Amino acid sequence: MNNSITTIAFDADDTLWMNEPYFQEAENKFCGLLEDYLPQHSVAQELFKTEMQNLPLYGYGIKGFMLCMVETVCRISNSTASMELISKTIEIGRELLMKPVELLEGVAETLESLKGRYRLVVATKGDLLDQERKLKKSGLQDYFHHIEIMSDKKESDYRKLLKHLDCKPEQFLMLGNSIKSDILPVLEIGGFAAHIPYHVTWTYEQHDVHLEHDCFLEFKNIKEVLNYL
């Protein structure tokens, strides 16, 4: 049991609700569109390369992903792709923006149990408009004291969040599915961080190095946080 925690922050995508499977579905459709130019696995590699090159410009989220798909079409086709192919690519992105918000198991019950006992926060990356849409559709808004949609999740971003919340690192617990974004930066600034793995993870967020730290926790599901607190 940890009695020092006053503020609990939750990642959103693949921690509160499903996200990455939708992206993988969209990517598979996109790779299928370009199989006349390259094998599908090669298209996927080219798309990821484009995403990594553009990450500092576009940030995270569906709109950046859409732009990267269009750019990849142009590069792979040597700018000979038809407008129909470009239109189909954009439609894949639009479908992604319209996906339902499917809460993960145990989320609502866990938040209900924690509400009133802790200050609850959403700390997530992504496109502002899209994350606001998903939060509204999720029905979870009323559980949270503060919503922080971050351009990135580095140590400086978490320090800025804690300063805004007037919260000391040792009073802060972050829950998320990404070791790289949700765990390591929080541990570095002296906070507590709990990893809740999801069955699929974006390649960029994968981190396979074994982690040991006094403030690091591993949960099988979100409900296990109740046993820790």
N, C-alpha and C positions, 0 to 999 in steps of 0.2 A: 504494500500500500504506500502511495506517495501523497503526503499531506501538503507538499509545497506548491503543487500545481493550482493555479487560479484561472488560467486561460488555456483553452484547447482549440487548436486550429485544424481544420480539415482541408485536404486537397479535395477537388471536386471530381474531375474526370477519372473514372475507374477507381474511385474511393467512395464517393457518394452515389454516383450513377455510372452506367455503362457508356463507354466512349470509344476505346481503341478498336473493338470489333467492327464498329461502323466505318472507321477509317480503313481498316483492312479490307472490308467489303468494297469500299469505294476504290481503293487502290487496285484490287483485282479486276474490277470493271474497266478501269483505265488501262491497265496493262493489256487486257483483251482487245481494246480498241486499236492498239498499236502493233498487234502481232504480225501485221503485214510488213512491218519495218524491222522489228527485232523480236527475239523470243521473249516471252512474258517476264522471265526472271531478269533478263537484261534491261527491260523497260523499268522494272522495279528499282534496279541499281541506279539507273540514270535519274529516275525521279528522286531518289534519296540524295543523290549527289547535288541535284538542283536545290532541294530543301536545305541542305547544309550550307550551301553557298549563299542562300538568301535569308537564312535565319536572322542574321544581324539587321537586315533591312525590313523584313516582314514580321518578324516575331513568330509567335505560336498561334495556331488556330486555323479554322477552315478556309478563311479568305486567302491567307498566305498559301495554303495547300492548293487552292484553286489556281492561283497565279503560277505556282510551280508546275502544276500539271500542264498548263497552257505553254509555258516556256519549254517544257520537256518535249511536247509535241513539235514545237517549232524546230528545236535542235535535232531531234531524231529524224524528222522528215526533211531536214535542210530547207525549212520554210516552204515546203511544197504541199503541206497538208491542206485538205479542203476546208472550207468554212463549215461544212457539215460536221467534220471531225472535231473542229474547235468547239462548235455548238454542243456536241455530245459530251465533250470534256467539261464544259461549263455546267451542263445539266447534272453531271455526276456530283459536282460540288453543291449545286442547289439542293439536290436530294439529301445530301449530307446535312445541310442546314435545317432540313425539315424533319429530321429523325425524331422519334418520340424520346422522352426522358424516362429511362427505366431505372428506378432506384435499385441499388444492390441490396442483397439480403441483410436484414438487421439494422439498416441505417435509421429508419424512422423510429424504431423502438429504442435504439441507443441514444439518439438525440433527445427523445422524450424523457429518458431517464436522467440525462445530464442537465437538461434545461433547468435554470434556477439555481443549480449548485455550482456551475462554472460559467465563465464568460466564454461563449462559443463563437468561433470565427471561421469564415471560409477564406482560405489563402490559396488561390489557384492561378495558373497561367492561362493564356488564351486570348481570343478576341473579345473585347469588352461587350459588344452587342450580343454575340452568341452566348457568352457565359451568363449574361443577365437574362437572356431568353430561357436558357436551361434552368436557371435557378427559379425563375418564376413558374415554369411548367412543373418543376419538381414538387412544389407545395411545401418546401422546407424553409422558406425565407424567414418565417416568424421565429425560428429557433436561434437565429444568429444575431449577435450583438453588432457585428461588423462584417462587411464583405470586402475583401481585397482581391481585385483582379490584377495580377502582376504581369509586367512585361517579361520578367525573368524571375528565377528563384535562386539568386546567389546570396552570399552572406550579407552583402550590403542591402539587399532587398528585405531580408528578414530583420536586419537591424532597424531599418526604416519603419517596418511594420510594428516592431516592439516599441519603438519610440512613440509612434502614434497611439498605441494602446496603453502607453505608460506602464509597461510590463517588464519585469526583470527576466532575463533569459532562464534563470532557474525556476521561474514560475510558469514557464511556457512549455506546452506539449504540442508537437505537430504530428498529425497522422496522415499517411499517404502511401501510395503504391510505388513511388519512384525513389530508390535509394539516392540517385543522383540529385534530384530536385527537392525532395521532401525531407530527406534524412541528413545527408552529409553537411549541407550548409548550416542546418540548425544545431547539429552537434558542435560544429566549429565555433559558433558564437556562445556556446554554453547552455543551450536549451536541451530539452528532452525530445526524442523523436521515435515514433513507432512505425515500423514498416508493416503494411498490410498488403501482401502480394496479390496481384491480379493475374489471371491465367494467361493474359497476353500483354506484352509491353512493347511500346514503340522502340525500334532499334536504337534511337538516339538516347533513350532513357535507361537502357540496359546497363547493369553494373554487376559483374559476376565475382568481384573480390569479396572474400569473407570479411565481415565487419564485426569487431569487438570494441565495445565502448560502454562505460558505466551508465551513460544516459541513453543507450540504444535499446529499443524493445522490439520484439518480433511477435506479431499477433497473427493467428490464422484467419481471423475475421474481425470486423469492426466491434462486435459485441464484447470481445475480450478486454477492451479498454475499461469496462465496468469492473472487472475483477482486479485490475491494476490499481484503480483509484479507490 
